[in-house]
Amino acid sequence: MKQYIVDAFTDKPFTGNPAAVCIMDSWPSESSMMNLAMENNLSETAFIVKEKEGYRLRWFTPGTEVELCGHATLASAFVILNHYEPKSDIVQFNTLSGILTVKRKDNLYEMDFPMYDLHEIPVTDEMEAAFGIRPKRAVLGLDLICIFETEEQVRSMSPKQELLKSIEGRIQNATASGEKYDCVSRSFAPKLFVAEDPVCGSAHCQIADFWATELNKSVIDAYQASKRGGYLHCEIKENRRIAISGAATLVAISEVITKL
């Protein structure tokens, strides 16, 4: 079985967010996919099987299957459009979040993603203890988003992983408005066995939505300020959809020799 390692939301190897992309003829057991995801120990491993129309796509962290992942979808589209259907500029994936379409536009890949309703919740002492800095606001959608006063607070924080696990929300995102970008953020998911996700595309379904409202803009240029770093171009669309675009680069192609 072919496995590709692709760095997403970057055009430079060893930056952005690495994802493993596995192309298969049929589905192995869930336990086998979970074992390979743990073996890879990346924030996401994507598994793809060709269907009559498009491809079925599933995502696994080292701890569980998830219902939406941005960077591994971008990486999957990069693999399909460059190694399996190079004459095409569009690919459809059937996922737990419905049909996701990715279009190649010059050197970027534009993903059509859903958005999620956000509602403001009280800032708690537990949030302050976990992040080491008290957020000025907090909103909850698919994930928890904590909004901070400054970009420097987001860049310099060292969250306490065990305390993050106790906070409501699957993934805890820290964000602030930025100087060079509309917003900067970091993403932590200890409940999914991911201490810090280098660049989280699905989180920006919510982060970009929040800042689009705050800044009264429909286009948000975002930077994820992890150690690896990555860039996301986000555009709010009609019908509660968002286009998230980014670059990708291939790092490795390997053969998984153990039968799944």
Number of C-alpha atoms within 10 A of each C-alpha: 13 12 19 21 23 28 29 35 33 23 18 15 15 16 20 30 28 29 28 27 27 23 20 14 10 10 13 12 10 13 10 13 24 19 16 20 24 19 11 16 17 19 29 30 32 25 23 21 17 14 12 6 10 15 18 18 23 24 27 27 24 21 18 17 19 14 13 22 23 25 32 31 29 28 29 30 28 28 23 19 19 14 10 12 14 12 9 12 16 19 20 18 24 18 17 15 14 12 16 18 18 24 20 20 13 8 11 19 26 24 26 20 26 19 22 15 11 18 10 12 13 10 16 13 11 15 22 16 14 20 21 14 17 19 21 13 15 20 21 18 18 18 21 25 28 25 22 20 15 14 18 13 18 26 18 10 14 12 19 14 17 12 15 23 18 14 16 13 17 18 24 25 26 26 27 24 20 17 10 10 13 18 21 25 28 25 24 22 20 21 19 18 16 20 18 20 25 25 32 26 30 21 25 25 25 25 29 27 25 17 22 19 10 10 12 10 14 15 20 24 19 23 22 28 23 21 14 15 18 25 22 25 19 25 21 20 15 6 8 13 16 24 21 29 26 26 26 27 21 20 14 11 13 11 10 12 8 7 7 14
